[in-house]
């Protein structure tokens, strides 16, 4: 029995892959300024590029627990929509699908504070479209979609390879650059 894969499903896989590859590129740039602790995902991805589970971001003795922060944002989202009398089951489903997007926005905010701007052309809870770019204001350099995919794939391959033998990987500040070059 063969399964017929429709265009919508393939499109969904592509948008999830684009989002994961952009996350990998963002991790690459963040590693210039922060130490990043990533952990093994709860589910192994088989059809898509894995979305890296960032546990914590640290710099100068300060740290932010990303899952806790995203969970708190989810509770805020839940309360806002509950007060608008939305159906609880629907709110929970929407909040779950927004977690990846919330994580991406948080990481983009960290980069923005360092003078790096991430632009995504099409974004939804299903993922992102193929056209995005990153602008580094200090170097006046633009990273296009093709470069984002290449850098992202290298970073994700490195992290997933490290996570095969460990439960978590600590990416120390400025170390990922030398590992990928």
C-alpha positions in Angstrom: 0.0 0.0 0.0 1.5 3.3 -1.1 0.8 6.7 0.4 0.1 9.6 -1.8 1.9 12.7 -0.6 -0.1 15.8 -1.5 1.3 19.3 -2.3 0.0 20.7 1.0 2.0 18.1 3.0 5.2 18.7 1.0 4.7 22.5 1.4 4.3 22.0 5.2 7.5 20.0 5.3 9.4 22.7 3.4 8.2 25.5 5.7 9.3 23.5 8.8 12.7 22.8 7.2 13.1 26.5 6.4 12.3 27.3 10.0 14.8 24.8 11.3 17.6 25.9 9.0 17.0 29.5 9.9 17.2 28.5 13.6 20.5 26.8 12.9 21.8 30.0 11.3 20.6 32.0 14.2 22.4 29.7 16.6 25.5 30.2 14.5 25.3 34.0 14.9 24.2 33.9 18.6 27.3 31.7 19.4 29.4 34.8 18.7 27.9 36.5 21.8 26.4 33.8 24.0 27.0 30.3 25.3 24.1 28.1 24.2 23.0 24.9 25.9 20.9 22.6 23.7 19.3 19.3 24.7 18.0 16.3 22.8 14.5 16.9 21.4 11.6 14.9 23.0 10.8 13.4 19.6 13.2 12.4 16.8 12.3 14.0 13.5 12.2 11.6 10.5 10.7 13.7 7.7 12.0 17.1 8.5 15.2 18.9 9.5 15.1 18.8 13.4 14.2 21.9 15.3 17.0 22.3 17.9 15.7 22.5 21.5 17.6 25.3 23.1 17.6 24.8 26.9 19.4 28.0 28.0 21.3 31.0 26.7 24.1 32.4 28.9 26.4 35.5 28.9 28.4 37.2 31.7 26.9 35.0 34.4 23.3 35.7 33.4 21.1 33.0 31.8 17.7 32.6 30.4 15.8 29.3 30.5 14.2 29.3 27.1 11.5 26.6 27.7 10.4 28.3 31.0 10.2 31.6 29.2 8.2 30.2 26.3 5.9 28.3 28.7 5.2 31.6 30.6 4.4 33.3 27.2 2.1 30.5 26.4 0.2 31.0 29.7 -0.1 34.7 28.9 -1.5 33.8 25.5 -3.9 31.3 27.1 -5.2 33.9 29.6 -5.7 36.6 27.0 -7.7 34.4 24.8 -9.6 32.8 27.7 -10.7 36.3 28.8 -12.0 36.8 25.2 -14.2 33.7 25.8 -12.4 31.5 23.2 -12.8 27.7 23.4 -10.2 26.3 25.8 -9.3 23.3 23.6 -8.7 25.7 20.6 -6.6 28.0 22.7 -4.4 25.1 23.8 -3.9 23.8 20.3 -3.0 27.3 19.0 -0.6 27.9 21.9 1.2 24.6 21.2 1.6 25.4 17.5 3.0 28.9 18.4 5.9 27.6 20.6 8.4 27.3 17.7 7.4 30.7 16.4 7.8 32.2 19.9 11.3 30.6 20.2 12.3 32.0 16.9 11.1 35.5 17.8 13.0 35.4 21.1 16.2 34.3 19.3 15.8 37.0 16.7 15.4 39.6 19.6 18.7 38.4 21.0 20.4 38.9 17.6 18.7 42.3 17.1 20.3 43.4 20.4 23.7 42.6 18.8 23.0 44.5 15.6 21.9 41.6 13.5 18.5 41.8 11.9 16.5 38.8 10.7 13.9 39.3 8.0 11.4 36.5 7.2 9.1 37.1 4.1 6.3 34.6 5.0 5.7 33.3 8.5 2.9 31.2 10.0 2.5 28.7 12.7 3.3 26.0 10.1 6.8 27.4 9.5 8.4 30.0 7.3 8.6 30.6 3.6 11.7 30.1 1.5 12.8 33.8 1.3 14.5 35.2 4.3 17.7 37.1 4.9 20.0 38.3 7.8 21.6 41.7 7.8 24.7 42.4 10.0 24.8 46.1 10.6 28.4 46.2 11.9 29.8 44.4 8.9 27.2 45.7 6.5 26.8 42.2 5.2 23.6 40.4 4.0 23.2 36.7 4.3 20.7 35.4 1.7 18.4 32.4 1.7 20.8 30.1 0.1 23.6 30.9 2.6 21.1 30.6 5.5 20.2 27.1 4.3 23.9 26.1 4.0 25.0 27.6 7.4 21.9 26.2 9.1 22.5 22.7 7.7 26.1 22.7 8.9 25.1 23.8 12.4 22.2 21.4 12.8 24.3 18.5 11.5 27.0 19.3 14.0 24.5 19.6 16.9 22.5 16.5 16.1 25.8 14.6 15.7 26.9 15.7 19.1 23.5 14.8 20.6 23.7 11.2 19.5 26.1 10.5 22.3 25.2 13.2 24.8 21.9 14.4 26.4 23.0 18.0 26.1 25.6 20.0 24.2 27.1 23.3 25.5 28.1 25.6 22.7 30.6 27.9 24.3 30.9 31.4 23.0 32.9 31.7 19.8 33.5 27.9 19.5 31.0 27.0 16.8 32.7 29.3 14.3 35.9 27.3 14.4 34.2 24.0 14.3 32.3 24.8 11.1 35.1 26.4 9.2 
